[in-house]
Amino acid sequence: MKNQWRVVIGLVLVLIVVVFAVLNNQTVPVSFGFAKISGPLILIILGSAIVGALIGLLTSTTTMWKQKKQVKELQKDIDVYKNDADKLAQEEVEKVKRSYENQLAELQAKYDAVAAQTSITPLADTESVGSRVDHFTKPRSNEEEI
């Protein structure tokens, strides 16, 4: 809808310029500073309108091209930052997981030492669970309840 209004307004402006040019058909001199020409006013008006439209088109096209280039560069920066953030988050997760595994190993060693001193039989690992963290974070069934 927005583009339709632009087309309609553009057509109205072109119609106004054409009517204005048709009503002014006398011959007039035009000086460019280094040269002087004489021609019908209708051609001078239409030529000036076309040159003005071309200048406006070139200016807006250049600006749009620069903006698109800047958007692409900023999108690349965003992608780099996202990748860095994901990598840092993964490293932090691994660091915390290692820390918990180390704490768990220390507690297991203390438990084994106390069990050896008091002649309590240590718990036998009947099934392989994976990592020690998985053992404590895995949901227990009713048979495994302590």
C-alpha positions in Angstrom: 0.0 0.0 0.0 2.9 2.3 0.8 4.5 1.8 -2.6 1.2 2.4 -4.4 1.0 5.8 -2.9 4.5 6.6 -4.0 3.6 5.5 -7.6 0.5 7.6 -7.6 2.3 10.7 -6.2 5.1 10.2 -8.8 2.6 10.0 -11.6 0.8 13.2 -10.4 4.2 15.1 -10.2 5.2 13.9 -13.7 1.8 15.0 -15.1 2.2 18.5 -13.5 5.7 18.9 -15.0 4.5 17.8 -18.4 1.5 20.2 -18.3 3.7 23.0 -17.1 6.2 22.3 -19.9 3.5 22.2 -22.6 2.1 25.6 -21.5 5.6 27.1 -21.9 6.8 26.5 -25.4 8.7 29.7 -26.2 12.4 29.6 -27.2 14.7 30.7 -24.4 18.5 31.0 -24.0 20.3 28.9 -21.4 23.8 29.7 -20.2 26.1 26.9 -18.7 28.9 29.3 -17.9 31.2 28.0 -20.7 28.5 27.7 -23.4 25.2 29.3 -24.2 22.4 27.4 -26.0 18.9 28.4 -27.1 16.0 26.0 -27.2 12.3 25.6 -26.6 11.3 26.1 -22.9 9.5 22.7 -23.0 12.8 20.8 -23.7 14.7 22.9 -21.1 12.1 22.1 -18.4 11.8 18.4 -19.2 15.6 18.1 -19.5 16.0 19.8 -16.1 13.4 17.5 -14.5 15.1 14.4 -15.9 18.6 15.6 -14.8 17.1 16.3 -11.3 15.5 12.9 -11.1 18.7 11.2 -12.2 20.7 13.1 -9.5 18.1 12.1 -6.9 18.2 8.5 -8.0 22.0 8.3 -7.9 22.1 9.9 -4.5 19.5 7.6 -3.0 21.0 4.5 -4.7 24.4 5.3 -3.3 23.0 5.9 0.2 21.0 2.6 0.1 24.0 0.7 -1.1 26.2 2.0 1.7 23.5 1.2 4.3 23.1 -2.4 2.9 26.9 -2.8 3.2 26.8 -1.5 6.7 24.0 -3.9 7.6 25.9 -6.9 6.3 29.0 -5.9 8.3 26.9 -5.5 11.5 25.2 -8.9 10.9 28.7 -10.5 10.6 29.7 -8.8 13.9 26.5 -10.1 15.5 27.2 -13.7 14.3 30.8 -13.5 15.6 29.6 -12.3 19.0 26.9 -15.0 19.2 29.5 -17.7 18.4 31.9 -16.3 21.0 29.1 -16.1 23.6 28.1 -19.8 22.8 31.7 -20.9 23.1 32.2 -19.0 26.4 29.0 -20.5 27.8 30.1 -24.0 26.8 33.5 -23.5 28.4 31.9 -22.3 31.6 29.6 -25.3 31.7 32.5 -27.6 31.3 34.4 -25.8 34.0 31.5 -26.1 36.4 31.0 -29.8 35.5 34.7 -30.5 36.2 34.5 -28.7 39.5 31.5 -30.8 40.6 33.2 -34.0 39.4 36.3 -33.0 41.4 34.2 -32.3 44.5 32.4 -35.6 44.0 35.7 -37.5 43.7 37.0 -35.9 46.9 33.8 -36.8 48.8 34.0 -40.4 47.4 37.6 -40.6 48.6 36.7 -39.4 52.1 33.8 -41.8 52.2 36.1 -44.7 51.2 38.6 -43.7 53.8 36.0 -43.6 56.6 34.5 -46.8 55.4 37.9 -48.5 55.5 38.6 -47.3 59.0 35.2 -48.4 60.5 35.1 -51.6 58.5 31.9 -50.7 56.7 31.7 -52.3 53.4 31.7 -49.7 50.7 28.8 -49.5 48.3 29.4 -51.7 45.3 28.8 -50.2 41.9 26.5 -52.8 40.4 25.8 -50.9 37.2 27.9 -48.6 35.1 26.3 -45.2 35.2 28.6 -43.0 33.2 30.1 -40.1 35.0 29.8 -39.5 38.7 27.7 -36.4 38.1 25.2 -38.5 36.0 24.9 -40.9 39.0 23.7 -38.1 41.3 21.7 -36.3 38.7 20.0 -39.3 37.2 16.4 -39.8 38.5 16.1 -42.8 40.8 13.5 -45.5 40.5 11.5 -46.7 43.6 13.9 -49.7 43.9 16.9 -47.5 44.3 15.5 -45.3 47.1 17.7 -45.1 50.2 
